[in-house]
Amino acid sequence: MNQPYAPIPTVVRTSNLAIISLVSGIVSWVFLPLIAAIIAIITGHMAKNEIKRGNGLISGNGMATAGLILGYVQLGLGICACLVIAVMLALGMTIPFINNSVY
């Protein structure tokens, strides 16, 4: 009698890029805001593509999404802070000239 073979169990691995994205997203809030945020965004998108191409054999979609969110929010806040600082510097440099011309 022929016995059917048991299916080979598949091993689902977690994407290394998703882990890097999540860790970089967290680091962007603590140590290196701009650099780590950009790394989190790039590796998050790369991880999403890797997971999509993995046909269910690669996991980590949630970690990649969390890394992307952390990275984009940090990058947005960093850009807003730079704009506020630029406006403050511009106003701070023009106000003394306006005051000196009055006297």
TORFILO-232742 format. One record per atom (N, C-alpha, C, O, CB): x, y, z; atom name; residue in three letters. Coordinates in nm, 4 decimals. Glycine has a CB too. Layout:
N
{{X, Y, Z}, CA, ALA}
...
//
This chain:
103
{{0.0817, -0.1176, 0.0000}, N, MET}
{{0.0000, 0.0000, 0.0000}, CA, MET}
{{0.0868, 0.1249, 0.0000}, C, MET}
{{0.1870, 0.1347, 0.0709}, O, MET}
{{-0.0933, -0.0007, 0.1189}, CB, MET}
{{0.0452, 0.2173, -0.0802}, N, ASN}
{{0.1150, 0.3460, -0.0823}, CA, ASN}
{{0.0530, 0.4397, 0.0187}, C, ASN}
{{-0.0679, 0.4629, 0.0197}, O, ASN}
{{0.1114, 0.4087, -0.2227}, CB, ASN}
{{0.1373, 0.4917, 0.1017}, N, GLN}
{{0.0893, 0.5919, 0.1966}, CA, GLN}
{{0.1286, 0.7295, 0.1434}, C, GLN}
{{0.2406, 0.7492, 0.0962}, O, GLN}
{{0.1479, 0.5675, 0.3406}, CB, GLN}
{{0.0361, 0.8235, 0.1515}, N, PRO}
{{0.0706, 0.9575, 0.1014}, CA, PRO}
{{0.1745, 1.0221, 0.1922}, C, PRO}
{{0.1764, 1.0030, 0.3138}, O, PRO}
{{-0.0557, 1.0473, 0.0920}, CB, PRO}
{{0.2584, 1.0974, 0.1287}, N, TYR}
{{0.3602, 1.1676, 0.2040}, CA, TYR}
{{0.2971, 1.2849, 0.2793}, C, TYR}
{{0.2035, 1.3496, 0.2323}, O, TYR}
{{0.4728, 1.2166, 0.1106}, CB, TYR}
{{0.3522, 1.3090, 0.3972}, N, ALA}
{{0.3063, 1.4242, 0.4749}, CA, ALA}
{{0.3653, 1.5506, 0.4122}, C, ALA}
{{0.4799, 1.5506, 0.3673}, O, ALA}
{{0.3476, 1.4114, 0.6262}, CB, ALA}
{{0.2868, 1.6573, 0.4096}, N, PRO}
{{0.3411, 1.7806, 0.3508}, CA, PRO}
{{0.4565, 1.8359, 0.4342}, C, PRO}
{{0.4590, 1.8252, 0.5568}, O, PRO}
{{0.2308, 1.8867, 0.3377}, CB, PRO}
{{0.5490, 1.8936, 0.3647}, N, ILE}
{{0.6640, 1.9536, 0.4318}, CA, ILE}
{{0.6174, 2.0823, 0.4989}, C, ILE}
{{0.5587, 2.1689, 0.4340}, O, ILE}
{{0.7814, 1.9812, 0.3311}, CB, ILE}
{{0.6437, 2.0948, 0.6290}, N, PRO}
{{0.5999, 2.2179, 0.6955}, CA, PRO}
{{0.6785, 2.3387, 0.6443}, C, PRO}
{{0.8001, 2.3337, 0.6260}, O, PRO}
{{0.6162, 2.2051, 0.8481}, CB, PRO}
{{0.6056, 2.4454, 0.6224}, N, THR}
{{0.6716, 2.5665, 0.5757}, CA, THR}
{{0.7109, 2.6526, 0.6961}, C, THR}
{{0.6379, 2.6624, 0.7947}, O, THR}
{{0.5795, 2.6458, 0.4787}, CB, THR}
{{0.8239, 2.7121, 0.6849}, N, VAL}
{{0.8737, 2.7980, 0.7912}, CA, VAL}
{{0.8551, 2.9430, 0.7467}, C, VAL}
{{0.9086, 2.9857, 0.6444}, O, VAL}
{{1.0242, 2.7671, 0.8243}, CB, VAL}
{{0.7790, 3.0164, 0.8251}, N, VAL}
{{0.7586, 3.1581, 0.7961}, CA, VAL}
{{0.8622, 3.2362, 0.8753}, C, VAL}
{{0.8705, 3.2249, 0.9976}, O, VAL}
{{0.6124, 3.2045, 0.8316}, CB, VAL}
{{0.9399, 3.3146, 0.8046}, N, ARG}
{{1.0428, 3.3947, 0.8714}, CA, ARG}
{{1.0011, 3.5407, 0.8732}, C, ARG}
{{0.9238, 3.5856, 0.7886}, O, ARG}
{{1.1797, 3.3786, 0.8013}, CB, ARG}
{{1.0527, 3.6133, 0.9696}, N, THR}
{{1.0244, 3.7555, 0.9819}, CA, THR}
{{1.1256, 3.8328, 0.8991}, C, THR}
{{1.2450, 3.8029, 0.9012}, O, THR}
{{1.0277, 3.8009, 1.1303}, CB, THR}
{{1.0776, 3.9311, 0.8273}, N, SER}
{{1.1634, 4.0130, 0.7422}, CA, SER}
{{1.2616, 4.0937, 0.8264}, C, SER}
{{1.2221, 4.1640, 0.9194}, O, SER}
{{1.0787, 4.1068, 0.6550}, CB, SER}
{{1.3896, 4.0828, 0.7930}, N, ASN}
{{1.4914, 4.1613, 0.8626}, CA, ASN}
{{1.4716, 4.3104, 0.8371}, C, ASN}
{{1.4971, 4.3930, 0.9247}, O, ASN}
{{1.6321, 4.1182, 0.8184}, CB, ASN}
{{1.4261, 4.3442, 0.7171}, N, LEU}
{{1.4028, 4.4847, 0.6853}, CA, LEU}
{{1.2897, 4.5429, 0.7696}, C, LEU}
{{1.2943, 4.6603, 0.8061}, O, LEU}
{{1.3710, 4.5007, 0.5370}, CB, LEU}
{{1.1881, 4.4620, 0.8010}, N, ALA}
{{1.0790, 4.5088, 0.8861}, CA, ALA}
{{1.1302, 4.5364, 1.0275}, C, ALA}
{{1.0903, 4.6343, 1.0906}, O, ALA}
{{0.9646, 4.4051, 0.8895}, CB, ALA}
{{1.2173, 4.4509, 1.0759}, N, ILE}
{{1.2754, 4.4716, 1.2092}, CA, ILE}
{{1.3602, 4.5984, 1.2095}, C, ILE}
{{1.3525, 4.6780, 1.3031}, O, ILE}
{{1.3610, 4.3490, 1.2520}, CB, ILE}
{{1.4414, 4.6176, 1.1049}, N, ILE}
{{1.5252, 4.7371, 1.0963}, CA, ILE}
{{1.4380, 4.8626, 1.0888}, C, ILE}
{{1.4703, 4.9649, 1.1492}, O, ILE}
{{1.6189, 4.7290, 0.9735}, CB, ILE}
{{1.3279, 4.8542, 1.0147}, N, SER}
{{1.2380, 4.9689, 1.0029}, CA, SER}
{{1.1777, 5.0055, 1.1383}, C, SER}
{{1.1742, 5.1229, 1.1751}, O, SER}
{{1.1265, 4.9391, 0.9019}, CB, SER}
{{1.1309, 4.9065, 1.2115}, N, LEU}
{{1.0713, 4.9327, 1.3426}, CA, LEU}
{{1.1742, 4.9890, 1.4405}, C, LEU}
{{1.1467, 5.0863, 1.5107}, O, LEU}
{{1.0099, 4.8045, 1.3994}, CB, LEU}
{{1.2911, 4.9286, 1.4450}, N, VAL}
{{1.3956, 4.9761, 1.5367}, CA, VAL}
{{1.4393, 5.1175, 1.4990}, C, VAL}
{{1.4589, 5.2016, 1.5867}, O, VAL}
{{1.5175, 4.8804, 1.5350}, CB, VAL}
{{1.4544, 5.1442, 1.3699}, N, SER}
{{1.4936, 5.2788, 1.3257}, CA, SER}
{{1.3845, 5.3807, 1.3571}, C, SER}
{{1.4142, 5.4948, 1.3926}, O, SER}
{{1.5239, 5.2794, 1.1749}, CB, SER}
{{1.2594, 5.3400, 1.3442}, N, GLY}
{{1.1497, 5.4301, 1.3781}, CA, GLY}
{{1.1501, 5.4669, 1.5250}, C, GLY}
{{1.1238, 5.5818, 1.5607}, O, GLY}
{{1.0173, 5.3674, 1.3418}, CB, GLY}
{{1.1797, 5.3705, 1.6101}, N, ILE}
{{1.1871, 5.3981, 1.7541}, CA, ILE}
{{1.3089, 5.4846, 1.7855}, C, ILE}
{{1.3006, 5.5787, 1.8645}, O, ILE}
{{1.1931, 5.2661, 1.8347}, CB, ILE}
{{1.4221, 5.4518, 1.7229}, N, VAL}
{{1.5445, 5.5288, 1.7458}, CA, VAL}
{{1.5276, 5.6727, 1.6988}, C, VAL}
{{1.5877, 5.7639, 1.7557}, O, VAL}
{{1.6635, 5.4634, 1.6740}, CB, VAL}
{{1.4466, 5.6939, 1.5956}, N, SER}
{{1.4278, 5.8301, 1.5449}, CA, SER}
{{1.3601, 5.9205, 1.6471}, C, SER}
{{1.3729, 6.0426, 1.6390}, O, SER}
{{1.3458, 5.8273, 1.4169}, CB, SER}
{{1.2897, 5.8639, 1.7413}, N, TRP}
{{1.2237, 5.9437, 1.8459}, CA, TRP}
{{1.3144, 5.9676, 1.9653}, C, TRP}
{{1.2817, 6.0483, 2.0522}, O, TRP}
{{1.0962, 5.8749, 1.8921}, CB, TRP}
{{1.4295, 5.8978, 1.9711}, N, VAL}
{{1.5144, 5.9072, 2.0894}, CA, VAL}
{{1.6501, 5.9700, 2.0584}, C, VAL}
{{1.6929, 6.0613, 2.1290}, O, VAL}
{{1.5342, 5.7696, 2.1497}, CB, VAL}
{{1.7183, 5.9226, 1.9541}, N, PHE}
{{1.8568, 5.9630, 1.9326}, CA, PHE}
{{1.8784, 6.0452, 1.8052}, C, PHE}
{{1.9178, 6.1615, 1.8131}, O, PHE}
{{1.9435, 5.8414, 1.9279}, CB, PHE}
{{1.8537, 5.9876, 1.6914}, N, LEU}
{{1.8867, 6.0497, 1.5626}, CA, LEU}
{{1.7594, 6.0780, 1.4832}, C, LEU}
{{1.7200, 5.9965, 1.3998}, O, LEU}
{{1.9818, 5.9589, 1.4808}, CB, LEU}
{{1.6950, 6.1905, 1.5072}, N, PRO}
{{1.5630, 6.2127, 1.4475}, CA, PRO}
{{1.5591, 6.2045, 1.2949}, C, PRO}
{{1.4779, 6.1295, 1.2408}, O, PRO}
{{1.5128, 6.3457, 1.4894}, CB, PRO}
{{1.6414, 6.2769, 1.2259}, N, LEU}
{{1.6295, 6.2837, 1.0807}, CA, LEU}
{{1.6838, 6.1590, 1.0130}, C, LEU}
{{1.6174, 6.1011, 0.9271}, O, LEU}
{{1.7016, 6.4055, 1.0284}, CB, LEU}
{{1.8029, 6.1175, 1.0508}, N, ILE}
{{1.8681, 6.0041, 0.9844}, CA, ILE}
{{1.7907, 5.8749, 1.0077}, C, ILE}
{{1.7645, 5.8007, 0.9131}, O, ILE}
{{2.0124, 5.9885, 1.0342}, CB, ILE}
{{1.7542, 5.8474, 1.1318}, N, ALA}
{{1.6835, 5.7235, 1.1626}, CA, ALA}
{{1.5441, 5.7227, 1.1009}, C, ALA}
{{1.4951, 5.6166, 1.0623}, O, ALA}
{{1.6739, 5.7040, 1.3138}, CB, ALA}
{{1.4793, 5.8386, 1.0906}, N, ALA}
{{1.3465, 5.8447, 1.0284}, CA, ALA}
{{1.3552, 5.8090, 0.8803}, C, ALA}
{{1.2704, 5.7363, 0.8285}, O, ALA}
{{1.2846, 5.9851, 1.0458}, CB, ALA}
{{1.4567, 5.8597, 0.8129}, N, ILE}
{{1.4735, 5.8276, 0.6707}, CA, ILE}
{{1.5043, 5.6795, 0.6530}, C, ILE}
{{1.4529, 5.6164, 0.5607}, O, ILE}
{{1.5858, 5.9132, 0.6082}, CB, ILE}
{{1.5874, 5.6235, 0.7401}, N, ILE}
{{1.6182, 5.4799, 0.7339}, CA, ILE}
{{1.4914, 5.3981, 0.7577}, C, ILE}
{{1.4683, 5.2986, 0.6891}, O, ILE}
{{1.7272, 5.4422, 0.8382}, CB, ILE}
{{1.4090, 5.4395, 0.8546}, N, ALA}
{{1.2851, 5.3680, 0.8843}, CA, ALA}
{{1.1904, 5.3694, 0.7650}, C, ALA}
{{1.1256, 5.2688, 0.7358}, O, ALA}
{{1.2164, 5.4293, 1.0062}, CB, ALA}
{{1.1821, 5.4813, 0.6969}, N, ILE}
{{1.0926, 5.4922, 0.5818}, CA, ILE}
{{1.1418, 5.4063, 0.4657}, C, ILE}
{{1.0638, 5.3331, 0.4047}, O, ILE}
{{1.0802, 5.6384, 0.5376}, CB, ILE}
{{1.2690, 5.4151, 0.4357}, N, ILE}
{{1.3238, 5.3381, 0.3227}, CA, ILE}
{{1.3124, 5.1885, 0.3486}, C, ILE}
{{1.2635, 5.1144, 0.2633}, O, ILE}
{{1.4712, 5.3760, 0.2973}, CB, ILE}
{{1.3572, 5.1432, 0.4662}, N, THR}
{{1.3524, 4.9994, 0.4944}, CA, THR}
{{1.2090, 4.9503, 0.5126}, C, THR}
{{1.1802, 4.8338, 0.4849}, O, THR}
{{1.4344, 4.9674, 0.6195}, CB, THR}
{{1.1191, 5.0363, 0.5582}, N, GLY}
{{0.9785, 4.9971, 0.5702}, CA, GLY}
{{0.9165, 4.9670, 0.4350}, C, GLY}
{{0.8454, 4.8679, 0.4190}, O, GLY}
{{0.8992, 5.1062, 0.6397}, CB, GLY}
{{0.9439, 5.0534, 0.3371}, N, HIS}
{{0.8923, 5.0283, 0.2026}, CA, HIS}
{{0.9574, 4.9055, 0.1399}, C, HIS}
{{0.8911, 4.8270, 0.0722}, O, HIS}
{{0.9148, 5.1503, 0.1136}, CB, HIS}
{{1.0867, 4.8894, 0.1625}, N, MET}
{{1.1545, 4.7705, 0.1107}, CA, MET}
{{1.0988, 4.6431, 0.1739}, C, MET}
{{1.0828, 4.5421, 0.1054}, O, MET}
{{1.3054, 4.7798, 0.1361}, CB, MET}
{{1.0689, 4.6471, 0.3045}, N, ALA}
{{1.0137, 4.5310, 0.3740}, CA, ALA}
{{0.8748, 4.4972, 0.3213}, C, ALA}
{{0.8423, 4.3801, 0.3015}, O, ALA}
{{1.0082, 4.5565, 0.5251}, CB, ALA}
{{0.7923, 4.6001, 0.2987}, N, LYS}
{{0.6574, 4.5756, 0.2443}, CA, LYS}
{{0.6654, 4.5062, 0.1089}, C, LYS}
{{0.5893, 4.4131, 0.0825}, O, LYS}
{{0.5791, 4.7081, 0.2310}, CB, LYS}
{{0.7573, 4.5508, 0.0224}, N, ASN}
{{0.7737, 4.4861, -0.1077}, CA, ASN}
{{0.8243, 4.3428, -0.0927}, C, ASN}
{{0.7791, 4.2529, -0.1636}, O, ASN}
{{0.8701, 4.5667, -0.1951}, CB, ASN}
{{0.9181, 4.3217, -0.0002}, N, GLU}
{{0.9714, 4.1875, 0.0230}, CA, GLU}
{{0.8621, 4.0939, 0.0739}, C, GLU}
{{0.8536, 3.9788, 0.0310}, O, GLU}
{{1.0880, 4.1924, 0.1233}, CB, GLU}
{{0.7790, 4.1430, 0.1647}, N, ILE}
{{0.6712, 4.0606, 0.2203}, CA, ILE}
{{0.5687, 4.0272, 0.1123}, C, ILE}
{{0.5182, 3.9151, 0.1063}, O, ILE}
{{0.6027, 4.1329, 0.3383}, CB, ILE}
{{0.5386, 4.1245, 0.0276}, N, LYS}
{{0.4419, 4.1029, -0.0797}, CA, LYS}
{{0.4923, 3.9979, -0.1787}, C, LYS}
{{0.4152, 3.9143, -0.2257}, O, LYS}
{{0.4128, 4.2346, -0.1527}, CB, LYS}
{{0.6221, 4.0024, -0.2102}, N, ARG}
{{0.6807, 3.9056, -0.3032}, CA, ARG}
{{0.7035, 3.7693, -0.2382}, C, ARG}
{{0.7261, 3.6714, -0.3093}, O, ARG}
{{0.8123, 3.9587, -0.3574}, CB, ARG}
{{0.6981, 3.7602, -0.1054}, N, GLY}
{{0.7295, 3.6370, -0.0340}, CA, GLY}
{{0.6217, 3.5310, -0.0388}, C, GLY}
{{0.6457, 3.4188, 0.0059}, O, GLY}
{{0.7582, 3.6683, 0.1060}, CB, GLY}
{{0.5045, 3.5612, -0.0906}, N, ASN}
{{0.3945, 3.4644, -0.1034}, CA, ASN}
{{0.3591, 3.3958, 0.0282}, C, ASN}
{{0.3361, 3.2749, 0.0309}, O, ASN}
{{0.4305, 3.3596, -0.2058}, CB, ASN}
{{0.3548, 3.4713, 0.1357}, N, GLY}
{{0.3155, 3.4165, 0.2642}, CA, GLY}
{{0.4266, 3.3515, 0.3436}, C, GLY}
{{0.4033, 3.3071, 0.4560}, O, GLY}
{{0.2096, 3.3192, 0.2440}, CB, GLY}
{{0.5471, 3.3443, 0.2884}, N, LEU}
{{0.6592, 3.2828, 0.3596}, CA, LEU}
{{0.7385, 3.3836, 0.4426}, C, LEU}
{{0.8269, 3.3451, 0.5192}, O, LEU}
{{0.7515, 3.2147, 0.2609}, CB, LEU}
{{0.7071, 3.5122, 0.4277}, N, ILE}
{{0.7774, 3.6168, 0.5023}, CA, ILE}
{{0.6724, 3.6982, 0.5774}, C, ILE}
{{0.5733, 3.7423, 0.5192}, O, ILE}
{{0.8638, 3.7085, 0.4068}, CB, ILE}
{{0.6953, 3.7174, 0.7066}, N, SER}
{{0.6022, 3.7958, 0.7882}, CA, SER}
{{0.6703, 3.9251, 0.8319}, C, SER}
{{0.7869, 3.9489, 0.8007}, O, SER}
{{0.5541, 3.7144, 0.9121}, CB, SER}
{{0.5961, 4.0078, 0.9043}, N, GLY}
{{0.6515, 4.1319, 0.9559}, CA, GLY}
{{0.5842, 4.2553, 0.9003}, C, GLY}
{{0.6367, 4.3659, 0.9129}, O, GLY}
{{0.7966, 4.1379, 0.9268}, CB, GLY}
{{0.4673, 4.2374, 0.8382}, N, ASN}
{{0.3971, 4.3506, 0.7785}, CA, ASN}
{{0.3616, 4.4558, 0.8838}, C, ASN}
{{0.3710, 4.5754, 0.8565}, O, ASN}
{{0.2703, 4.3026, 0.7073}, CB, ASN}
{{0.3214, 4.4134, 1.0025}, N, GLY}
{{0.2868, 4.5069, 1.1093}, CA, GLY}
{{0.4071, 4.5867, 1.1566}, C, GLY}
{{0.3962, 4.7063, 1.1833}, O, GLY}
{{0.2259, 4.4324, 1.2261}, CB, GLY}
{{0.5216, 4.5206, 1.1670}, N, MET}
{{0.6431, 4.5915, 1.2086}, CA, MET}
{{0.6849, 4.6925, 1.1031}, C, MET}
{{0.7270, 4.8034, 1.1361}, O, MET}
{{0.7577, 4.4924, 1.2349}, CB, MET}
{{0.6733, 4.6546, 0.9761}, N, ALA}
{{0.7084, 4.7477, 0.8688}, CA, ALA}
{{0.6149, 4.8680, 0.8693}, C, ALA}
{{0.6592, 4.9811, 0.8496}, O, ALA}
{{0.7034, 4.6773, 0.7324}, CB, ALA}
{{0.4864, 4.8442, 0.8917}, N, THR}
{{0.3899, 4.9536, 0.8969}, CA, THR}
{{0.4187, 5.0457, 1.0148}, C, THR}
{{0.4137, 5.1679, 1.0009}, O, THR}
{{0.2471, 4.8988, 0.9061}, CB, THR}
{{0.4484, 4.9884, 1.1296}, N, ALA}
{{0.4798, 5.0701, 1.2476}, CA, ALA}
{{0.6060, 5.1528, 1.2246}, C, ALA}
{{0.6110, 5.2695, 1.2635}, O, ALA}
{{0.4971, 4.9808, 1.3719}, CB, ALA}
{{0.7073, 5.0945, 1.1623}, N, GLY}
{{0.8286, 5.1677, 1.1310}, CA, GLY}
{{0.8025, 5.2820, 1.0341}, C, GLY}
{{0.8579, 5.3909, 1.0488}, O, GLY}
{{0.9322, 5.0742, 1.0738}, CB, GLY}
{{0.7174, 5.2564, 0.9343}, N, LEU}
{{0.6814, 5.3618, 0.8397}, CA, LEU}
{{0.6083, 5.4761, 0.9086}, C, LEU}
{{0.6382, 5.5930, 0.8840}, O, LEU}
{{0.5952, 5.3050, 0.7278}, CB, LEU}
{{0.5130, 5.4431, 0.9943}, N, ILE}
{{0.4366, 5.5472, 1.0644}, CA, ILE}
{{0.5283, 5.6298, 1.1534}, C, ILE}
{{0.5234, 5.7528, 1.1512}, O, ILE}
{{0.3234, 5.4846, 1.1485}, CB, ILE}
{{0.6118, 5.5624, 1.2316}, N, LEU}
{{0.7046, 5.6346, 1.3192}, CA, LEU}
{{0.8000, 5.7228, 1.2388}, C, LEU}
{{0.8278, 5.8365, 1.2770}, O, LEU}
{{0.7845, 5.5356, 1.4049}, CB, LEU}
{{0.8494, 5.6698, 1.1279}, N, GLY}
{{0.9425, 5.7456, 1.0454}, CA, GLY}
{{0.8778, 5.8663, 0.9798}, C, GLY}
{{0.9342, 5.9758, 0.9814}, O, GLY}
{{1.0012, 5.6566, 0.9400}, CB, GLY}
{{0.7584, 5.8469, 0.9214}, N, TYR}
{{0.6913, 5.9582, 0.8541}, CA, TYR}
{{0.6484, 6.0669, 0.9527}, C, TYR}
{{0.6605, 6.1857, 0.9230}, O, TYR}
{{0.5698, 5.9072, 0.7772}, CB, TYR}
{{0.5987, 6.0270, 1.0696}, N, VAL}
{{0.5571, 6.1271, 1.1681}, CA, VAL}
{{0.6784, 6.2054, 1.2173}, C, VAL}
{{0.6726, 6.3278, 1.2288}, O, VAL}
{{0.4841, 6.0601, 1.2874}, CB, VAL}
{{0.7866, 6.1366, 1.2458}, N, GLN}
{{0.9076, 6.2050, 1.2918}, CA, GLN}
{{0.9630, 6.2967, 1.1839}, C, GLN}
{{1.0062, 6.4080, 1.2137}, O, GLN}
{{1.0140, 6.1033, 1.3336}, CB, GLN}
{{0.9624, 6.2516, 1.0591}, N, LEU}
{{1.0114, 6.3350, 0.9500}, CA, LEU}
{{0.9231, 6.4586, 0.9324}, C, LEU}
{{0.9735, 6.5688, 0.9108}, O, LEU}
{{1.0168, 6.2543, 0.8192}, CB, LEU}
{{0.7918, 6.4400, 0.9418}, N, GLY}
{{0.7006, 6.5538, 0.9315}, CA, GLY}
{{0.7206, 6.6542, 1.0431}, C, GLY}
{{0.7226, 6.7749, 1.0192}, O, GLY}
{{0.5580, 6.5060, 0.9318}, CB, GLY}
{{0.7354, 6.6050, 1.1645}, N, LEU}
{{0.7605, 6.6958, 1.2765}, CA, LEU}
{{0.8950, 6.7670, 1.2619}, C, LEU}
{{0.9076, 6.8843, 1.2969}, O, LEU}
{{0.7563, 6.6189, 1.4088}, CB, LEU}
{{0.9934, 6.6971, 1.2110}, N, GLY}
{{1.1244, 6.7586, 1.1893}, CA, GLY}
{{1.1189, 6.8689, 1.0855}, C, GLY}
{{1.1817, 6.9734, 1.1020}, O, GLY}
{{1.2252, 6.6539, 1.1470}, CB, GLY}
{{1.0439, 6.8462, 0.9783}, N, ILE}
{{1.0291, 6.9489, 0.8750}, CA, ILE}
{{0.9543, 7.0691, 0.9310}, C, ILE}
{{0.9925, 7.1834, 0.9056}, O, ILE}
{{0.9551, 6.8924, 0.7517}, CB, ILE}
{{0.8476, 7.0439, 1.0074}, N, CYS}
{{0.7737, 7.1552, 1.0692}, CA, CYS}
{{0.8631, 7.2342, 1.1640}, C, CYS}
{{0.8576, 7.3572, 1.1655}, O, CYS}
{{0.6505, 7.1027, 1.1450}, CB, CYS}
{{0.9446, 7.1660, 1.2425}, N, ALA}
{{1.0349, 7.2344, 1.3356}, CA, ALA}
{{1.1368, 7.3186, 1.2598}, C, ALA}
{{1.1682, 7.4302, 1.3011}, O, ALA}
{{1.1070, 7.1327, 1.4257}, CB, ALA}
{{1.1884, 7.2659, 1.1494}, N, CYS}
{{1.2844, 7.3429, 1.0699}, CA, CYS}
{{1.2189, 7.4671, 1.0105}, C, CYS}
{{1.2802, 7.5738, 1.0063}, O, CYS}
{{1.3434, 7.2559, 0.9580}, CB, CYS}
{{1.0954, 7.4536, 0.9648}, N, LEU}
{{1.0250, 7.5705, 0.9111}, CA, LEU}
{{0.9999, 7.6756, 1.0179}, C, LEU}
{{1.0158, 7.7951, 0.9929}, O, LEU}
{{0.8930, 7.5284, 0.8488}, CB, LEU}
{{0.9606, 7.6313, 1.1373}, N, VAL}
{{0.9375, 7.7258, 1.2468}, CA, VAL}
{{1.0672, 7.7966, 1.2834}, C, VAL}
{{1.0675, 7.9179, 1.3046}, O, VAL}
{{0.8792, 7.6536, 1.3702}, CB, VAL}
{{1.1760, 7.7232, 1.2910}, N, ILE}
{{1.3054, 7.7834, 1.3244}, CA, ILE}
{{1.3478, 7.8814, 1.2159}, C, ILE}
{{1.3998, 7.9887, 1.2463}, O, ILE}
{{1.4131, 7.6745, 1.3429}, CB, ILE}
{{1.3259, 7.8455, 1.0892}, N, ALA}
{{1.3625, 7.9353, 0.9797}, CA, ALA}
{{1.2821, 8.0641, 0.9855}, C, ALA}
{{1.3366, 8.1722, 0.9634}, O, ALA}
{{1.3414, 7.8666, 0.8447}, CB, ALA}
{{1.1531, 8.0538, 1.0151}, N, VAL}
{{1.0696, 8.1743, 1.0255}, CA, VAL}
{{1.1134, 8.2584, 1.1445}, C, VAL}
{{1.1209, 8.3809, 1.1349}, O, VAL}
{{0.9200, 8.1367, 1.0387}, CB, VAL}
{{1.1420, 8.1935, 1.2556}, N, MET}
{{1.1862, 8.2678, 1.3740}, CA, MET}
{{1.3189, 8.3380, 1.3491}, C, MET}
{{1.3379, 8.4520, 1.3914}, O, MET}
{{1.1987, 8.1740, 1.4940}, CB, MET}
{{1.4101, 8.2709, 1.2811}, N, LEU}
{{1.5380, 8.3341, 1.2492}, CA, LEU}
{{1.5181, 8.4509, 1.1531}, C, LEU}
{{1.5808, 8.5558, 1.1675}, O, LEU}
{{1.6351, 8.2314, 1.1887}, CB, LEU}
{{1.4311, 8.4318, 1.0559}, N, ALA}
{{1.4055, 8.5401, 0.9607}, CA, ALA}
{{1.3448, 8.6606, 1.0311}, C, ALA}
{{1.3843, 8.7742, 1.0047}, O, ALA}
{{1.3125, 8.4922, 0.8481}, CB, ALA}
{{1.2513, 8.6375, 1.1186}, N, LEU}
{{1.1906, 8.7484, 1.1929}, CA, LEU}
{{1.2897, 8.8095, 1.2919}, C, LEU}
{{1.2916, 8.9311, 1.3113}, O, LEU}
{{1.0651, 8.7005, 1.2673}, CB, LEU}
{{1.3691, 8.7279, 1.3524}, N, GLY}
{{1.4680, 8.7780, 1.4479}, CA, GLY}
{{1.5759, 8.8608, 1.3817}, C, GLY}
{{1.6306, 8.9516, 1.4444}, O, GLY}
{{1.5311, 8.6635, 1.5217}, CB, GLY}
{{1.6078, 8.8320, 1.2574}, N, MET}
{{1.7113, 8.9074, 1.1884}, CA, MET}
{{1.6564, 9.0363, 1.1272}, C, MET}
{{1.7319, 9.1312, 1.1062}, O, MET}
{{1.7747, 8.8216, 1.0804}, CB, MET}
{{1.5275, 9.0411, 1.0987}, N, THR}
{{1.4730, 9.1619, 1.0367}, CA, THR}
{{1.4254, 9.2622, 1.1402}, C, THR}
{{1.4280, 9.3824, 1.1139}, O, THR}
{{1.3587, 9.1263, 0.9439}, CB, THR}
{{1.3830, 9.2178, 1.2546}, N, ILE}
{{1.3309, 9.3105, 1.3563}, CA, ILE}
{{1.4378, 9.4096, 1.4030}, C, ILE}
{{1.4056, 9.5276, 1.4165}, O, ILE}
{{1.2770, 9.2321, 1.4768}, CB, ILE}
{{1.5618, 9.3698, 1.4282}, N, PRO}
{{1.6610, 9.4710, 1.4687}, CA, PRO}
{{1.6833, 9.5774, 1.3610}, C, PRO}
{{1.7031, 9.6944, 1.3938}, O, PRO}
{{1.7940, 9.4035, 1.5015}, CB, PRO}
{{1.6804, 9.5391, 1.2343}, N, PHE}
{{1.6999, 9.6375, 1.1277}, CA, PHE}
{{1.5834, 9.7345, 1.1208}, C, PHE}
{{1.6028, 9.8530, 1.0937}, O, PHE}
{{1.7179, 9.5679, 0.9931}, CB, PHE}
{{1.4628, 9.6857, 1.1449}, N, ILE}
{{1.3455, 9.7734, 1.1445}, CA, ILE}
{{1.3543, 9.8699, 1.2616}, C, ILE}
{{1.3258, 9.9887, 1.2461}, O, ILE}
{{1.2141, 9.6910, 1.1515}, CB, ILE}
{{1.3930, 9.8208, 1.3778}, N, ASN}
{{1.4029, 9.9068, 1.4971}, CA, ASN}
{{1.5137, 10.0103, 1.4830}, C, ASN}
{{1.4978, 10.1232, 1.5295}, O, ASN}
{{1.4278, 9.8220, 1.6221}, CB, ASN}
{{1.6263, 9.9747, 1.4195}, N, ASN}
{{1.7359, 10.0696, 1.4029}, CA, ASN}
{{1.6999, 10.1799, 1.3052}, C, ASN}
{{1.7484, 10.2921, 1.3191}, O, ASN}
{{1.8609, 9.9980, 1.3558}, CB, ASN}
{{1.6169, 10.1511, 1.2078}, N, SER}
{{1.5820, 10.2544, 1.1109}, CA, SER}
{{1.4849, 10.3569, 1.1697}, C, SER}
{{1.4743, 10.4684, 1.1187}, O, SER}
{{1.5213, 10.1910, 0.9866}, CB, SER}
{{1.4141, 10.3199, 1.2766}, N, VAL}
{{1.3206, 10.4115, 1.3395}, CA, VAL}
{{1.3953, 10.5196, 1.4155}, C, VAL}
{{1.3498, 10.6340, 1.4189}, O, VAL}
{{1.2262, 10.3362, 1.4329}, CB, VAL}
{{1.5068, 10.4875, 1.4758}, N, TYR}
{{1.5779, 10.5824, 1.5619}, CA, TYR}
{{1.6481, 10.6876, 1.4842}, C, TYR}
{{1.7124, 10.7748, 1.5425}, O, TYR}
{{1.6761, 10.5120, 1.6481}, CB, TYR}
//
